[in-house]
């Protein structure tokens, strides 16, 4: 499978919380990092999602927000992935920032060069990726 999304997380479904229309599906990556997705009940059924089933999560890099200090701040985004900047590729307007998570997964974020400077991002600095659960697309191996 080839996709344009920079972020592809492979793992297994670790939890499903069903609602009237949507379900909250938690994926635990092969490295132990966790991601939550909100998908329709129809998607859960069509994909055969169940705890223990192999799955993958896709997130486009522009949907990832970065922050460097979240002390005392609450967000509606379900996914807070703390890591370390392992690569920074500056462009003319935007930069590709790669965070490596404790479990070894990498998160790509495309943010403005101005934001990189404002946040003081550089290789080796800690940062947190925020991803809304509704921006996580789930798939299963064919």
C-alpha positions in Angstrom: 0.0 0.0 0.0 1.3 3.5 -0.9 -0.3 6.5 0.6 0.4 10.2 0.7 0.0 10.5 4.5 3.4 11.0 6.1 2.3 9.3 9.3 1.5 5.6 9.2 1.2 3.9 12.6 1.1 0.0 12.6 -0.3 -1.8 15.6 -3.3 -3.5 17.1 -6.7 -2.4 18.3 -6.3 -2.2 22.1 -9.8 -0.8 23.0 -13.1 0.2 21.4 -15.7 2.3 23.1 -19.0 2.2 21.2 -21.3 5.2 20.9 -24.7 5.7 19.2 -23.1 6.8 15.9 -19.3 6.7 16.3 -16.9 4.6 18.2 -13.6 5.5 19.8 -10.9 3.1 18.7 -7.5 3.0 20.4 -4.6 1.6 18.5 -1.4 0.5 20.3 1.6 0.7 18.0 4.2 -2.0 17.7 6.4 0.2 19.9 3.7 0.7 22.6 2.6 4.2 21.7 -1.2 4.8 21.7 -3.4 6.7 19.2 -7.2 7.2 19.4 -9.5 7.5 16.4 -13.1 8.4 16.1 -14.8 6.4 13.4 -18.4 5.5 12.5 -20.0 2.3 13.8 -20.3 1.3 10.1 -16.5 1.6 9.7 -15.9 -0.6 12.8 -18.2 -3.2 11.3 -16.8 -3.0 7.7 -13.2 -3.1 8.9 -13.9 -5.9 11.4 -12.3 -3.9 14.2 -11.9 -5.7 17.5 -9.4 -5.8 20.3 -6.3 -7.6 19.2 -6.9 -7.1 15.5 -4.0 -5.7 13.4 -4.7 -2.2 12.1 -3.0 0.9 11.0 -3.6 4.6 11.5 -3.0 7.3 8.9 -2.5 11.0 9.8 -1.6 13.7 7.3 1.3 15.8 8.5 -0.5 19.2 8.2 -3.1 17.9 10.7 -0.5 17.6 13.4 0.0 20.5 15.7 3.1 20.9 17.8 3.7 22.5 21.2 6.7 22.7 23.5 5.1 23.5 26.8 1.7 22.1 27.7 2.0 22.5 31.5 -1.4 23.3 32.9 -3.1 23.6 29.5 -6.1 21.4 28.5 -6.9 20.5 24.9 -9.8 18.9 23.2 -7.4 16.9 21.0 -7.4 13.3 22.3 -3.9 12.4 21.1 -0.9 14.0 22.9 2.2 12.3 21.7 5.3 13.5 23.6 8.7 13.0 21.9 11.9 14.5 20.8 12.6 16.4 17.6 14.8 14.0 15.6 14.8 15.8 12.3 13.9 19.2 11.0 13.8 20.0 7.3 13.2 23.7 6.7 11.5 24.9 3.5 10.8 28.3 2.1 7.5 28.7 4.0 6.9 25.4 5.9 9.2 23.0 7.7 8.9 19.2 8.2 9.4 18.4 11.8 9.9 14.8 12.9 9.3 13.7 16.5 10.5 10.3 17.7 8.2 8.9 20.4 9.4 6.7 23.3 8.2 3.6 21.5 10.2 4.4 18.4 7.3 5.6 16.2 7.9 8.9 14.3 5.4 11.7 13.9 5.8 14.1 11.0 4.3 17.6 11.3 4.3 20.3 8.6 4.3 23.7 10.3 5.4 27.2 9.3 9.0 28.2 9.5 7.9 31.0 11.7 6.3 28.5 14.2 9.5 26.5 14.3 11.3 29.7 15.4 8.6 30.8 17.8 8.6 27.3 19.5 12.4 27.2 19.5 12.4 23.8 17.8 15.7 22.1 17.0 17.0 18.5 16.8 17.1 17.1 20.3 14.4 19.4 21.8 11.3 17.9 23.5 7.9 18.6 21.8 4.4 17.2 21.9 2.3 16.4 18.8 -1.5 17.1 19.1 -3.8 15.1 16.8 -7.5 15.3 16.9 -9.1 11.8 17.0 -11.3 12.8 14.1 -8.1 13.3 12.0 -7.0 9.7 12.4 -8.0 7.4 9.5 -8.0 3.7 10.3 -7.3 0.7 8.0 -6.7 -3.0 8.3 -4.5 -5.3 6.3 -6.2 -6.8 3.2 
